[in-house]
Amino acid sequence: MSNAASGLPIGRGLLYLTVAGAAWGTAGAAASLVYRASDMGPIALSFWRCAGGLLLLLAARLLRPRPRHTARPRLRARTTLLRIGITGLGLAVFQTAYFAAVEATGLAVATVVTLGAGPVLIALGARLTMGERLGRGGSAAVVGALAGLAVLVLGGEGATVRPWGVALALVSAAGYSVMTLLTRWWGRDGGADASSTTVGAFAVTTLCLLPFGLTEGLVPRTDELALVLALLAYVAAIPTALAYALYFAGAAVVRSATVSVIMLLEPVSAAVLAVGLLGERLTAATLVGTLLMLGSVAGLAVAEARDGAERTREAPETPEDEPQSVVR
């Protein structure tokens, strides 16, 4: 089960996305600890997260062995820059608008609107632009995941809905949807290098966040400097450099709607850490919502793997010595 253009097996792409979604959920717990130990704001934290992740990704590219030359489409520099720029802007809009929505309408509503609208927008966009169909089973999985998200985030809390905050959350969802759809679209022809896309996107996002971070204040005041630095290093390494590298690689070969549902593992991971690490109370809503979302993600992953196997069997074999087309 592999994507013909990129060569990455679909099963491995699903694994990459699962790890990325779980890793993203740990960023919230780390951020909570940073806020407890310092006066750092959310935009400054996001800036250091992206800047640190960018440095780690650049170091990884320098240290890794050069791959053997393979016949794959070559892209013009202008096309590559366009891809990186749009992906970076989508990532910046996704993160910044989400933080603004949290401030405007609260964490619960911002999370449920952003992560709930994402799969819907992506499913519609993938259907209109790439002809991707979920089918009845996939649609049921999306509905189940959204129901689990609503129960998980809104259950038992007095959430306040403010129209401006909801609008910002929808902008965040749109940024995430564009980033996911374009990653999948470009991954279909095999011309997108996931590593280059990730590095370039983080460079663009870091530049976009810099002026806002300077306004908020990039250097925190704290009596626990070592702890804050360790937490920032973790956020830059695991839920950023590692998770986004896995995300861009997996999103290039897995159907867009499936990607959006698997990424809903983020609030599940965050909820588990909130109970186990931060001492928050385990509620019935947390348990029910987590089970609903995990079941939906597992069902959709199985359906994706089955469809990938069917596409592989139906795809005509290409002789190894047949030259591949080159995009000029």
C-alpha positions as CSV (number, residue, x, y, z in Angstrom):
1,M,0.0,0.0,0.0
2,S,2.0,3.0,-1.2
3,N,1.4,6.3,-2.9
4,A,2.6,5.9,-6.4
5,A,4.0,9.3,-6.7
6,S,5.9,9.7,-3.4
7,G,6.7,6.0,-2.6
8,L,5.7,6.3,1.0
9,P,3.4,3.4,2.1
10,I,-0.1,4.5,3.1
11,G,0.2,2.5,6.3
12,R,3.3,4.4,7.3
13,G,1.7,7.6,6.4
14,L,-1.2,6.8,8.8
15,L,1.4,5.9,11.5
16,Y,3.2,9.2,10.9
17,L,-0.1,11.2,11.3
18,T,-1.1,9.3,14.5
19,V,2.3,10.1,16.1
20,A,2.0,13.7,15.0
21,G,-1.5,14.1,16.4
22,A,-0.5,12.6,19.7
23,A,2.6,14.8,19.9
24,W,0.7,17.9,19.1
25,G,-1.5,17.2,22.2
26,T,1.6,17.4,24.5
27,A,2.3,21.0,23.4
28,G,-0.7,22.2,25.4
29,A,0.5,20.6,28.6
30,A,4.0,22.0,28.1
31,A,2.5,25.4,27.4
32,S,0.5,25.3,30.6
33,L,3.7,24.5,32.6
34,V,5.5,27.4,30.8
35,Y,2.6,29.8,31.8
36,R,2.8,28.6,35.4
37,A,6.5,29.2,35.6
38,S,6.8,32.5,33.7
39,D,4.9,35.5,32.2
40,M,5.4,34.3,28.6
41,G,2.5,35.0,26.4
42,P,1.0,32.6,23.8
43,I,2.3,34.4,20.7
44,A,5.8,34.6,22.1
45,L,5.6,30.9,22.9
46,S,4.4,30.1,19.4
47,F,7.3,32.1,18.0
48,W,10.0,30.3,20.0
49,R,8.3,27.0,19.2
50,C,8.5,27.7,15.4
51,A,12.0,29.3,15.6
52,G,13.4,26.4,17.7
53,G,11.7,23.8,15.4
54,L,13.2,25.5,12.4
55,L,16.8,25.3,13.8
56,L,16.3,21.7,14.6
57,L,15.0,20.8,11.2
58,L,17.9,22.7,9.5
59,A,20.4,20.8,11.7
60,A,18.7,17.5,10.8
61,R,19.0,18.3,7.1
62,L,22.7,19.0,7.4
63,L,23.4,15.9,9.4
64,R,21.4,13.4,7.4
65,P,23.0,11.5,4.5
66,R,22.2,12.6,1.1
67,P,19.7,10.3,-0.6
68,R,20.5,8.6,-3.8
69,H,19.4,10.2,-7.0
70,T,16.0,9.0,-8.0
71,A,13.9,9.8,-11.0
72,R,11.3,12.2,-9.6
73,P,9.7,15.4,-11.0
74,R,11.8,18.5,-10.8
75,L,10.2,21.7,-9.9
76,R,11.0,25.3,-10.8
77,A,12.4,27.4,-8.0
78,R,9.4,29.7,-8.3
79,T,7.0,26.8,-7.9
80,T,8.9,25.6,-4.8
81,L,8.9,29.0,-3.2
82,L,5.1,29.4,-4.0
83,R,4.4,26.1,-2.2
84,I,6.5,26.9,0.8
85,G,5.1,30.4,1.1
86,I,1.5,29.3,0.9
87,T,2.1,26.5,3.4
88,G,3.9,28.8,5.8
89,L,1.2,31.4,5.6
90,G,-1.5,28.8,6.2
91,L,0.4,27.5,9.3
92,A,0.8,31.1,10.6
93,V,-2.9,31.8,10.2
94,F,-3.8,28.5,11.8
95,Q,-1.8,29.1,14.9
96,T,-2.2,32.8,15.4
97,A,-5.9,32.9,14.7
98,Y,-6.4,30.0,17.1
99,F,-4.6,31.7,19.9
100,A,-6.6,34.9,19.3
101,A,-9.9,32.8,19.3
102,V,-8.9,31.3,22.7
103,E,-8.4,34.8,24.1
104,A,-11.7,36.1,22.6
105,T,-14.1,33.2,23.4
106,G,-12.3,30.8,25.7
107,L,-10.4,27.5,25.2
108,A,-13.4,25.2,24.9
109,V,-15.3,27.1,22.2
110,A,-12.2,28.0,20.2
111,T,-11.1,24.4,20.2
112,V,-14.4,22.8,19.3
113,V,-15.0,25.4,16.4
114,T,-11.4,25.2,15.0
115,L,-11.0,21.4,15.2
116,G,-14.7,20.7,14.4
117,A,-14.8,23.0,11.3
118,G,-11.5,21.6,10.0
119,P,-12.7,18.1,8.9
120,V,-15.9,19.6,7.4
121,L,-14.0,22.2,5.3
122,I,-11.4,19.7,4.3
123,A,-13.9,17.0,3.3
124,L,-15.8,19.6,1.1
125,G,-12.6,21.0,-0.4
126,A,-11.2,17.5,-1.1
127,R,-14.4,16.5,-2.8
128,L,-14.6,19.6,-4.9
129,T,-10.9,19.9,-5.9
130,M,-9.6,16.3,-6.0
131,G,-12.7,14.1,-6.2
132,E,-12.0,12.4,-2.9
133,R,-15.0,10.6,-1.5
134,L,-15.4,9.4,2.1
135,G,-18.2,7.0,1.6
136,R,-20.8,6.1,4.2
137,G,-18.3,4.6,6.6
138,G,-16.0,7.6,6.4
139,S,-18.8,10.0,6.8
140,A,-20.0,8.2,9.9
141,A,-16.4,8.3,11.3
142,V,-16.3,12.1,10.7
143,V,-19.6,12.6,12.5
144,G,-18.5,10.3,15.3
145,A,-15.2,12.2,15.7
146,L,-17.0,15.6,15.8
147,A,-19.5,14.3,18.3
148,G,-16.6,13.0,20.5
149,L,-14.8,16.3,20.2
150,A,-17.9,18.3,21.3
151,V,-18.4,16.0,24.3
152,L,-14.7,16.1,25.2
153,V,-14.3,19.8,25.0
154,L,-17.8,21.2,26.0
155,G,-19.0,18.5,28.4
156,G,-19.6,19.8,31.8
157,E,-18.2,23.3,31.2
158,G,-20.0,26.6,31.2
159,A,-18.7,27.7,27.8
160,T,-19.3,31.3,26.6
161,V,-19.8,31.8,22.9
162,R,-18.7,35.1,21.5
163,P,-19.2,35.8,17.8
164,W,-15.8,37.4,17.2
165,G,-14.1,34.5,18.8
166,V,-16.0,32.0,16.7
167,A,-15.1,34.0,13.6
168,L,-11.4,33.8,14.5
169,A,-11.7,30.1,15.1
170,L,-13.2,29.7,11.7
171,V,-10.3,31.6,10.2
172,S,-7.9,29.3,12.0
173,A,-9.8,26.3,10.6
174,A,-9.6,27.7,7.1
175,G,-5.8,28.2,7.4
176,Y,-5.4,24.6,8.6
177,S,-7.7,23.3,5.8
178,V,-5.8,25.1,3.1
179,M,-2.5,23.8,4.4
180,T,-3.8,20.2,4.5
181,L,-5.5,20.3,1.1
182,L,-2.5,21.8,-0.7
183,T,-0.1,19.3,1.0
184,R,-2.2,16.5,-0.3
185,W,-2.7,18.1,-3.8
186,W,1.1,18.6,-4.2
187,G,1.9,15.2,-2.8
188,R,-0.1,13.4,-5.6
189,D,2.5,14.2,-8.3
190,G,5.5,13.3,-6.2
191,G,7.1,16.7,-6.7
192,A,6.7,17.9,-3.1
193,D,9.6,17.2,-0.8
194,A,8.2,16.9,2.7
195,S,11.4,17.9,4.4
196,S,11.9,21.0,2.3
197,T,8.2,22.0,2.7
198,T,8.5,21.7,6.5
199,V,11.7,23.7,6.8
200,G,10.4,26.4,4.4
201,A,7.0,26.6,6.1
202,F,8.5,27.1,9.5
203,A,10.8,29.8,8.1
204,V,7.8,31.7,6.7
205,T,5.8,31.2,9.9
206,T,8.6,32.3,12.2
207,L,9.0,35.6,10.2
208,C,5.2,36.1,10.3
209,L,5.1,35.7,14.1
210,L,8.2,37.8,14.9
211,P,6.6,41.2,14.9
212,F,3.6,40.0,17.0
213,G,6.0,38.3,19.4
214,L,8.1,41.5,19.7
215,T,5.0,43.4,20.6
216,E,4.0,40.9,23.2
217,G,7.5,40.4,24.6
218,L,9.8,37.6,23.6
219,V,11.9,37.3,26.8
220,P,9.9,36.1,29.8
221,R,10.4,37.0,33.4
222,T,10.8,33.9,35.5
223,D,12.5,32.5,38.6
224,E,12.7,29.1,37.0
225,L,14.7,29.8,33.9
226,A,16.1,26.3,33.6
227,L,12.6,24.8,33.6
228,V,11.2,27.2,31.1
229,L,14.2,26.6,28.7
230,A,13.8,22.9,29.0
231,L,10.1,23.1,28.3
232,L,10.7,25.4,25.3
233,A,13.3,22.9,24.0
234,Y,10.8,20.1,24.3
235,V,8.0,22.1,22.5
236,A,10.4,22.9,19.7
237,A,11.7,19.3,19.3
238,I,8.7,16.9,19.8
239,P,5.4,18.6,19.0
240,T,7.0,20.9,16.4
241,A,10.0,19.7,14.5
242,L,9.2,16.0,14.8
243,A,5.4,16.2,14.6
244,Y,5.2,18.6,11.7
245,A,7.8,16.7,9.7
246,L,5.7,13.6,10.2
247,Y,2.5,15.5,9.4
248,F,3.7,16.9,6.1
249,A,5.0,13.5,5.0
250,G,1.8,11.6,6.0
251,A,-0.6,14.3,4.7
252,A,1.0,14.0,1.2
253,V,-0.2,10.4,0.8
254,V,-3.3,10.0,2.9
255,R,-6.7,11.4,1.9
256,S,-7.3,14.9,3.2
257,A,-10.5,14.2,5.2
258,T,-8.7,11.2,6.9
259,V,-5.8,13.4,7.8
260,S,-8.1,15.9,9.5
261,V,-9.9,13.3,11.6
262,I,-6.6,11.6,12.7
263,M,-5.3,15.0,13.8
264,L,-8.2,15.1,16.3
265,L,-6.0,12.9,18.4
266,E,-4.5,16.2,19.6
267,P,-7.3,17.0,22.1
268,V,-7.4,13.3,23.2
269,S,-3.7,13.4,24.0
270,A,-4.1,16.8,25.7
271,A,-7.0,15.5,27.8
272,V,-5.0,12.4,28.9
273,L,-2.0,14.6,30.0
274,A,-4.3,17.1,31.7
275,V,-5.6,14.3,33.9
276,G,-2.4,12.4,34.4
277,L,0.1,15.3,34.6
278,L,-1.7,18.4,35.5
279,G,-4.0,16.9,38.0
280,E,-7.3,17.8,36.3
281,R,-10.4,15.7,37.2
282,L,-11.4,12.8,35.0
283,T,-15.0,13.3,34.1
284,A,-17.5,11.1,32.3
285,A,-17.5,13.6,29.4
286,T,-13.7,13.2,29.1
287,L,-14.0,9.5,29.0
288,V,-16.9,9.3,26.6
289,G,-15.5,11.9,24.2
290,T,-12.1,10.2,24.2
291,L,-13.5,6.8,23.4
292,L,-15.7,8.2,20.6
293,M,-12.8,10.0,18.9
294,L,-10.4,7.1,19.3
295,G,-13.0,4.7,17.8
296,S,-13.7,7.1,14.9
297,V,-10.0,7.6,14.2
298,A,-9.3,3.8,14.3
299,G,-12.3,3.1,12.0
300,L,-11.2,5.7,9.4
301,A,-7.6,4.5,9.5
302,V,-8.7,1.0,8.7
303,A,-10.9,2.2,5.9
304,E,-8.0,4.3,4.5
305,A,-5.6,1.3,4.6
306,R,-8.2,-0.9,2.9
307,D,-8.9,1.6,0.1
308,G,-5.1,2.1,-0.3
309,A,-4.7,-1.6,-0.8
310,E,-7.5,-1.7,-3.4
311,R,-6.0,1.3,-5.3
312,T,-2.6,-0.4,-5.3
313,R,-4.0,-3.6,-6.8
314,E,-6.0,-1.7,-9.4
315,A,-3.1,0.6,-10.4
316,P,-1.2,-0.6,-13.6
317,E,2.4,-1.5,-13.1
318,T,5.0,0.8,-14.6
319,P,8.1,-0.8,-16.0
320,E,11.2,0.2,-14.0
321,D,13.1,1.3,-17.1
322,E,10.3,3.5,-18.4
323,P,11.3,7.2,-18.1
324,Q,9.1,9.3,-15.9
325,S,7.8,12.7,-17.0
326,V,9.6,15.8,-15.7
327,V,7.8,18.9,-14.7
328,R,9.6,21.9,-16.1
